[in-house]
Amino acid sequence: MNQWGRMLLKIKLLPIGFFFSLIFLVSCSTDSTKQSIKLYTLQGHSQGTTYLIQVYDKELNFQSKQIDSILTAFDHDLSTYIGSSLISRFNQIDFTDTVIEMKSRFVKMLELSDSIHELSNGLFDPSVKPLIDLWGFDQTAPVVPLKSSIDSVLNFVSYKRNKHFKFTQSSKDSVKIIKYTPRFQLDFNAIAQGYTVDLLLDFIKSKGHQNVYVELGGELALSGVKIENEKWRIGVEAPIENNFTTDQVIQKVFSITDRRIATSGNYRKYFISDGEKYAHTINPKTGHQNRHDLLSATVFSSSCALSDAYATFFMLIGLVETKAFLKSHPELGLDVFLIFDESNTYKTFLSEGARAYLD
């Protein structure tokens, strides 16, 4: 399983009407008096998955190596698969108090996760990693743990500030991180890919480009339009319940601009034990899965990191509580497309804002 897909399966959001090769450009203007608008496409691998960047413009004002540099720097801070990364060092039992730069991506993840943890009543929790490991979802043969084992691990699972760790500003440009509980660990996979997408789009826009598509592991950030003011068309997969299928069936198509989108679901990554199905969405307070009828959550917002995190959170709380949360927090500016099971039939729910995106 890839390094960023451990808490919840990221369901691919599919661009409609494209055929991609590694790097190519297509002339889109026939006006000989003007420089042609071209489609520039960059594609590669990062964080155990693939990324795709498309830019419509007269010329490309950045190089692919600059994209690689952003992705490498991100891994240096936040990859749990790189032993020397900042988060890997934090997760070691012998971690000692460390001062890091305020601008560090690790600090940004701490701050973002802190606010979402609070709003989610502790259910969005980046310290759930030991529970995921205990259930074996990172292994080829996951198993149902003993209750005593779950109870033991729960003793050091809680992102609540000042319980197992804390981070405080130590100077104008730095933050001090203190870890109280040696076995406490962090894993930001439920928000990190979305934040990476934000970083990439923000960098590309800083170079003067306005019509941009960025996708990493199914998380999307869209800016501007394609040629002739055509919005980006995005397809959301239908929830085909199969651990191994790579088939992609479109459930709904959206026509969007200037939104950042993430979709999560738990209908592919699961195992069955004694006739009971166990998805890998773990409640950090109980150490077990929540049972509900929600199959897939797509979130639209102004931040891909927030879309990523709240898609994960909604897959934990289910359909009814997601609707209630959205009603209680209009200030977040979240729109959703939800797919759920009702009497073995797929049903969908669209927030009012999401209806406007329907193609």
N, C-alpha and C positions, 0 to 999 in steps of 0.2 A: 504494500500500500504506500502511496506517495507521502512525502514528508508533511504535506499540509492538509491531508485529507483524513485525519484521524478522529476528530470529534464527530463529524457529520459529513455524509456524502455530499459533494458539490455536483449538482445536476447541470449538465451543459446547457447554456443558452446558445441557440444556433442562429447565426446570421443567415438571412434568407436571400437567395439570389446571387451568391458569390461562388467562384471557383478559385481556389488559392494555390499558388506555387510558392517556393521559398522566398524569393524577392523578385518583384516585377513592377512595372509601371504601365499604365494604359492611358493613352491620350483621349481626352473626353471632349475636346473643343474642336470645331471645324472652322472657326473664325480665324482666317489667316492673318488678320490685322492685330490679333492679340496673342500673347504667349499662351500656349495650351495649358489647361488645367489637367493635371495628371493624377493618377491613383498610385500612390507609393505604398507598398506592402512589405512589412518586416515580420518574420516568423521565426520562432526558435523554441528552445526548451529552458525551463527554469522551475525551481521548487517542485520537482518531480512531475511536472506537467508541461503543457505547451502554452505559448503566448502568441498573439496575433495583433499587429498594429497596422491600421490603415489610415493614410492621410491623403486628403484631396487638396492639392495646392499646385502652384506653378513650379515650385522647387522645394526640395527637402532641406530644412535648415538645421538638421542634426545628423549624427552618424550612428550606425547600429552599435558601435562600441560604447557609446554613451548610455544606451539602453542597458547593455551588458554590465556597465559599471554600476548603475543604479541597482540592478538585480543582485550583483555580487555583494555590494555593500549591505543590502538588506539581509542576505543570508549570513553575512559576517556577524550581524547582531542577533538574528532571530531563528536561524535554522537549528533545530534540535538534532539534525543529522550531521552537523559539523561539530566535532568535539571541542574546537577552539572558539566557537561562537560565544557571544556574551550570554545568551540564554542557556547554553549547555554548561557553561561555567557556573552560572547561578544555580542550576539544578543539581550540582554536585553537593554531596553531604558536607564537604569541608569548605564550602564557600564562605569567604570572609567579607566583611563590610567593604563595599566598593564605591568609589566616586566616578561617575561617568558624565559625559557632556550632556547638557540640557537638550541639544539638538539630536541626540541619539534616537534612532527608531525604536529602541527598546523603551525609552522613556515615553515616547508617543503612545506605544501600545499600553503601557501602564496607565497612562492618563485616560485614554479612550475606554479601556476596559473598566477602569474605576467607575466612570459615570454610567456605563451600561449595566454593570453589576448592581449598582444602586437602584436604577430604574426597574430592573428585572427582579427585584427582591431577592437577589443572590443566585438566581437560576442561570444567568450567563456568568460562567466561572472559568477563567483560564487556568485554574489550579486543578482541574478535573483529570489531568494527565495520569496520575497514579491509578485512578479508577478505570480509565480506558485500558491501561496496561494490564490491570488485574483481570479484566474481562477477556483479555487476549485479542481484542479487535485489531491489533497490529500484527497478529500472528496468523498462520495458516489454519489453525484449529482452535478458535475461541471456545471457552467453556463457561458455564455458570459457576461463579465463585461461591464458596461457602459464606454463610451469613457472618460468621466470625471474622473472615478475611475482609469482607466489605466494611464491617464495623471498625476494624483496625485501621484500614486505609482512610476512612472518613475522619479520623482524628487529625489528619494533616491535610485535609482538603477544605479550603475556604479562602476566597480571595479578599475577605473582609480586611480592610486596612488595619494595621497594627496588631493583628492576631498572630499571623505566622511570619509577617514581614512588614516593612514599611519603606517608603521612599520619601525623602524630604530634600528640599532645595538647600544645598550647602554653600552655594555662592551664586553670583549673578548668572554664571554660565554652566553650572554643574548641579548634579543631583546625587545624593548619597543613598545607596540601597543597603538596607540592613535585613538580614534573614534570621529570624528567631528559631524556626523549626527546621532542623537539618534535612528532614525528608520531604519538606514542602517543595513542590516543583511547579513550573509554569510552562504553558504551551499555548501560543496565541493563534493556532491554526484556524480558529473560527472567525478570525477578523483579519489575519495577516495578509491573505491574498487580496482581499478587498482593499486594504490599505496600500498594497503594492500597486494595484491598478490606479488608485488615486495619485500616487507619486508619479507614475508614468504619464498619465494624462496631464497632470499639472506641469511636468517638465516639458512635454511637447507643446503645450499651449504657451509656455514661457518663451518658446522659440518663434512665436508668431503664427502658429497654425491654429485654425479655429474649427476645421472640419475633420474630426478625428474619431476613430473607433479603436478602443483598447480592450483586449480580452486576455485574461490569464486564468486558466483552469475553470472556465465557465463564468467568471466574474467579469462584468462589463462596465465600461465608462464610455459614454457617447457625447460628442460635442458637435454642434453645428449640423450640417447636412451633407448629403452626397451631391452629385451633379444635379443641376436644374432644380435645386432646392428640395430634393427628394429626401425624406427622413429615413433614418436607419430602420430596417425591418428585422425584428428579432423574434425567433420562435422558441417557445418553451416546450420541453419534452413532455409527453404523456407519461404517467407513472407505470411503466411496464415492470412488474414485480419479478425480477430475475437477478440472481447474484452475478451472472456471468454474461448476460446478453450485451451486445454493443449496438443493438438495433435502436434507431432513433425515430420516434413517431411524434409529429408536432401536435400538441394539444391546443395551442393558441398562438396567434401571431400578433405582434404589437409594432406599431409604427411610432418611433420615438426620436426625440432629440434632447440633448442637454440633461440627461438623467444617468444615474449610476445604479447598477442592477446586480443583484445576486439571487440565486435560487438554491435552496437546500431541500433534501428529501431523505427518507430513510427506508425506501421500498426496495433498494437493491442490496445494500450492505446489511446483512443480518445473518443469523444462524438459527437453526431449529434444534431444540433439545427436549426430549420427552414430549414431542408434539407441540411445544410452545415456541413461538417465534420471538427472537430477541434482536431488536434493532440496536444500532450502536449510538443511540442518543441517550446519554446517561444523565439522570438527575443528580446534581452534585450534592444535594442534601440527603438523599436516600441511598445513593449508589446503585439504583435500579432504573429501568426504563419506565417512562410514563406511558400509560395505555390511552390512546385516543385515535380518532379517525382521520387526522390530517396526514396526507401523503407527500405534499410538496408545497413549499412556500417561496414565492418570488417577491422580492421587495424592491421597490423603486424609491430612490431618494437622491439627495444632492451629494452624498458621500458613499462611495462603494464600501468603505470600511463599515459604516453603519448598516448598510444594506446587508452585508455579509453577516454581521453580528446578530442583527435582528431576525434574519432568516433562520439562523441557528436557534435562537431563542424561541421563535414561533413554532419550530418543529418540536420543541420540548413541551410547550404548554398546550398545543392543540388548537383546534378551530374556534371553539367558544371563547376561550380565554384570550386568543389573539384578537378577536373582534372587540372584546371588552378593553383590552390594552390600547388598541388604536383609538377607540372612542375617548379614552381617558387621557391620551397624549397626542392631541392634534399638533402641538408645538414641534414635534419631531419631524413633521412633513413626510411621513411614510405612506406610500401606497402599496397595495398588495394584490397579488393574484394567488389564490389558494386552491389546491386540488385536494379533495377529501373523499372518503369512502362512505357512502350511505346505502346500507343494505346491499353491499357488494356491487354497487354502481358508482362510477366516477361522477362526482359533482364538482362544481367550481364556484368560487366566490371572488368577486372583483370589488375592490373599494371604489368609491366614486371617482377618485382621481385616476385610477388605473383604467377605468372604462374609456376615458378620453384617449388612451393610447391604442385601443383596439384598431387593427388594420381593416 
